[in-house]
Every structure is written in C-alpha cells, then in structure tokens.
Amino acid sequence: MADKIREGGVVTAVDPAANAAGRSANRVPKPQTHRAQQKAITQGLRKFFDSVASEPVPDEFMSLLQKIDGRKDADA
C-alpha cells in the first residue's frame, strides 16, 4: 500500500514496491511515455463516448423535448 510523505508542504504518495525495485515513485514520465498514455486515454474515452452517442434517445426524453418545443411554438 502506498505511504504518504510530506515534501515542502506537499503530501506525496510513495510506492514501496517501486522504491524496493530502485525506482522513484515520484518520477516524472518521459515525454514519449506521457504522450502514449494520453493517446491511449483519448482513444478509450472516444470509444466509450462514441458508443453512448450512438444509443437511441429514450422515448420519455423525446416526449419532454416535444412538449418544450410545443410550448415555444405557442409562445411565438
């Protein structure tokens, strides 16, 4: 389990497994690694939200939209 230490007034998580392996838990990722992570996250989010966007609009919601549109037409 990650412990927490305070450095310069900031609480930082420390990964004992990373420290045991001789790696720093607080190491900043290399730019190419960071870009690859961003790309993977972007692709995952896009895949998820594309599937949500392609779902049909529920009938109850469509009914509410039609009622709102009817009220706007009556006010005009």
ROSE-4610 file (N, C-alpha, C; in Angstrom, 1 decimal, always signed):
// ROSE-4610
residu = [M/M/M/A/A/A/D/D/D/K/K/K/I/I/I/R/R/R/E/E/E/G/G/G/G/G/G/V/V/V/V/V/V/T/T/T/A/A/A/V/V/V/D/D/D/P/P/P/A/A/A/A/A/A/N/N/N/A/A/A/A/A/A/G/G/G/R/R/R/S/S/S/A/A/A/N/N/N/R/R/R/V/V/V/P/P/P/K/K/K/P/P/P/Q/Q/Q/T/T/T/H/H/H/R/R/R/A/A/A/Q/Q/Q/Q/Q/Q/K/K/K/A/A/A/I/I/I/T/T/T/Q/Q/Q/G/G/G/L/L/L/R/R/R/K/K/K/F/F/F/F/F/F/D/D/D/S/S/S/V/V/V/A/A/A/S/S/S/E/E/E/P/P/P/V/V/V/P/P/P/D/D/D/E/E/E/F/F/F/M/M/M/S/S/S/L/L/L/L/L/L/Q/Q/Q/K/K/K/I/I/I/D/D/D/G/G/G/R/R/R/K/K/K/D/D/D/A/A/A/D/D/D/A/A/A]
num = [1/1/1/2/2/2/3/3/3/4/4/4/5/5/5/6/6/6/7/7/7/8/8/8/9/9/9/10/10/10/11/11/11/12/12/12/13/13/13/14/14/14/15/15/15/16/16/16/17/17/17/18/18/18/19/19/19/20/20/20/21/21/21/22/22/22/23/23/23/24/24/24/25/25/25/26/26/26/27/27/27/28/28/28/29/29/29/30/30/30/31/31/31/32/32/32/33/33/33/34/34/34/35/35/35/36/36/36/37/37/37/38/38/38/39/39/39/40/40/40/41/41/41/42/42/42/43/43/43/44/44/44/45/45/45/46/46/46/47/47/47/48/48/48/49/49/49/50/50/50/51/51/51/52/52/52/53/53/53/54/54/54/55/55/55/56/56/56/57/57/57/58/58/58/59/59/59/60/60/60/61/61/61/62/62/62/63/63/63/64/64/64/65/65/65/66/66/66/67/67/67/68/68/68/69/69/69/70/70/70/71/71/71/72/72/72/73/73/73/74/74/74/75/75/75/76/76/76]
x = [+0.8/+0.0/+0.9/+0.5/+1.3/+1.2/+2.4/+2.5/+2.5/+2.4/+2.4/+3.5/+4.3/+5.3/+5.0/+5.6/+5.4/+6.7/+6.7/+7.9/+7.5/+8.1/+7.9/+6.5/+5.7/+4.3/+3.4/+3.9/+3.0/+3.1/+1.9/+1.8/+1.9/+2.9/+3.2/+3.1/+2.5/+2.3/+3.7/+4.0/+5.2/+4.8/+5.3/+5.0/+6.2/+6.0/+7.1/+7.7/+6.8/+7.3/+8.2/+7.9/+8.8/+10.1/+10.1/+11.3/+12.1/+11.5/+12.3/+12.9/+12.4/+12.9/+14.0/+14.2/+15.2/+14.6/+13.3/+12.7/+12.1/+12.0/+11.4/+9.9/+9.1/+7.6/+7.1/+8.0/+7.6/+8.2/+8.8/+9.5/+8.5/+8.9/+8.0/+8.2/+7.1/+7.2/+7.9/+8.6/+9.3/+8.2/+8.6/+7.5/+6.9/+7.7/+7.1/+6.1/+6.5/+5.6/+4.3/+4.5/+3.3/+2.4/+2.9/+2.1/+1.4/+2.1/+1.5/+0.3/+0.5/-0.6/-1.8/-1.5/-2.6/-3.3/-2.6/-3.2/-4.1/-3.7/-4.4/-5.7/-5.6/-6.7/-7.7/-7.2/-8.1/-8.8/-8.2/-8.8/-9.9/-9.6/-10.6/-11.8/-11.6/-12.7/-13.5/-12.9/-13.6/-14.4/-13.9/-14.6/-15.8/-15.7/-16.8/-17.9/-17.5/-18.5/-19.1/-18.4/-19.0/-20.1/-19.9/-20.9/-22.1/-21.9/-23.0/-23.8/-23.1/-23.7/-24.5/-24.2/-24.9/-26.2/-26.4/-27.5/-28.8/-29.9/-31.1/-31.6/-32.2/-32.7/-34.0/-34.0/-35.2/-36.5/-37.6/-38.9/-39.4/-39.1/-39.5/-38.9/-37.6/-36.8/-37.3/-37.6/-38.1/-39.5/-40.3/-41.6/-41.5/-40.5/-40.3/-39.8/-38.9/-38.4/-39.6/-40.5/-41.6/-42.5/-42.7/-43.6/-42.9/-41.6/-40.9/-41.0/-40.8/-40.9/-42.4/-43.4/-44.8/-45.0/-44.4/-44.6/-43.9/-42.8/-42.0/-42.9/-43.5/-44.3/-45.5/-46.1/-47.3/-47.0/-45.8/-45.4/-45.0/-44.6/-44.2/-45.3]
y = [-1.2/+0.0/+1.2/+2.2/+3.5/+4.2/+4.6/+5.5/+6.9/+7.9/+9.3/+10.0/+10.9/+11.7/+13.1/+14.0/+15.4/+16.0/+16.6/+17.3/+18.7/+19.6/+21.1/+21.5/+20.9/+21.2/+20.5/+19.6/+18.8/+17.4/+16.7/+15.3/+14.5/+13.6/+12.8/+11.4/+10.6/+9.2/+8.5/+7.5/+6.7/+5.3/+4.7/+3.3/+2.5/+1.7/+0.9/-0.1/-0.7/-1.6/-1.0/+0.3/+1.0/+1.3/+1.7/+2.0/+0.8/-0.3/-1.6/-2.0/-1.7/-2.0/-1.0/+0.0/+1.0/+2.1/+2.2/+3.3/+4.3/+5.5/+6.6/+6.6/+6.6/+6.6/+8.0/+9.0/+10.3/+10.8/+9.9/+10.2/+10.7/+11.8/+12.3/+11.4/+11.0/+10.2/+10.9/+10.1/+10.6/+11.2/+12.2/+12.8/+11.8/+10.9/+10.0/+9.0/+8.6/+7.8/+8.5/+9.8/+10.6/+10.8/+11.0/+11.2/+9.8/+8.7/+7.4/+7.2/+7.6/+7.4/+8.3/+9.6/+10.5/+9.9/+9.4/+8.8/+7.7/+6.8/+5.6/+6.1/+7.1/+7.6/+8.2/+9.0/+9.7/+8.7/+7.6/+6.6/+5.9/+5.5/+4.9/+5.7/+7.0/+7.9/+8.1/+8.2/+8.4/+7.2/+6.0/+4.8/+4.7/+5.0/+4.9/+5.9/+7.2/+8.2/+8.1/+7.5/+7.3/+6.2/+5.2/+4.2/+4.8/+5.7/+6.4/+7.3/+8.0/+8.9/+8.2/+7.0/+6.2/+5.5/+5.6/+5.0/+5.8/+5.2/+6.0/+6.8/+7.9/+8.8/+8.1/+8.0/+7.4/+8.1/+7.3/+7.9/+8.9/+8.8/+9.7/+11.1/+11.0/+12.3/+12.9/+12.2/+12.7/+13.4/+12.8/+13.3/+14.7/+14.8/+16.0/+17.1/+16.7/+17.7/+18.2/+17.3/+17.7/+18.7/+18.4/+19.3/+20.7/+20.7/+22.0/+22.8/+22.0/+22.6/+23.2/+22.4/+22.9/+24.2/+24.3/+25.5/+26.7/+26.4/+27.5/+28.0/+27.1/+27.4/+28.2/+27.9/+28.5/+30.0/+30.2/+31.5/+32.4/+31.9/+32.7/+33.4]
z = [+0.0/+0.0/+0.0/-0.7/-0.8/+0.5/+0.9/+2.1/+1.6/+2.5/+2.1/+2.9/+2.2/+2.9/+2.5/+3.4/+3.2/+2.7/+1.5/+1.0/+0.7/+1.4/+1.1/+1.2/+2.2/+2.4/+1.5/+0.6/-0.3/+0.1/+0.2/+0.5/-0.8/-0.7/-1.9/-1.6/-2.6/-2.4/-2.7/-1.9/-2.1/-2.3/-3.4/-3.7/-3.2/-2.1/-1.6/-2.6/-3.4/-4.4/-5.4/-5.8/-6.8/-6.1/-4.8/-4.1/-3.9/-3.7/-3.5/-4.8/-5.9/-7.2/-7.6/-6.8/-7.2/-8.1/-8.2/-9.0/-8.1/-8.5/-7.8/-8.1/-7.1/-7.3/-7.8/-7.5/-7.9/-9.2/-9.9/-11.2/-12.2/-12.9/-14.0/-15.2/-15.8/-17.0/-18.2/-19.0/-20.2/-21.1/-21.9/-22.8/-23.7/-24.3/-25.2/-24.5/-23.3/-22.5/-22.1/-21.8/-21.4/-22.6/-23.8/-25.0/-25.3/-25.1/-25.4/-24.4/-23.2/-22.2/-22.5/-22.9/-23.3/-24.5/-25.5/-26.7/-26.3/-25.4/-25.0/-24.3/-23.4/-22.7/-23.6/-24.6/-25.5/-26.4/-26.8/-27.6/-26.8/-25.6/-24.7/-24.5/-24.2/-23.9/-25.2/-26.3/-27.6/-27.9/-27.7/-28.0/-27.1/-25.8/-24.9/-25.2/-25.5/-25.7/-27.1/-28.1/-29.4/-29.3/-28.4/-28.2/-27.5/-26.6/-25.9/-26.8/-27.7/-28.6/-29.7/-29.9/-31.0/-30.4/-29.1/-28.5/-28.8/-29.0/-29.3/-28.1/-28.3/-27.3/-26.7/-25.4/-24.7/-25.1/-25.2/-25.5/-24.6/-23.3/-22.3/-22.5/-22.9/-23.1/-24.4/-25.4/-26.7/-26.4/-25.6/-25.2/-24.5/-23.6/-22.9/-23.9/-24.8/-25.8/-26.7/-27.1/-27.9/-27.2/-25.8/-25.0/-25.0/-24.8/-24.7/-26.0/-27.1/-28.4/-28.7/-28.2/-28.4/-27.6/-26.4/-25.6/-26.3/-26.9/-27.6/-28.8/-29.5/-30.7/-30.3/-29.1/-28.6/-28.2/-27.6/-27.1/-28.3/-29.4/-30.5/-31.3]
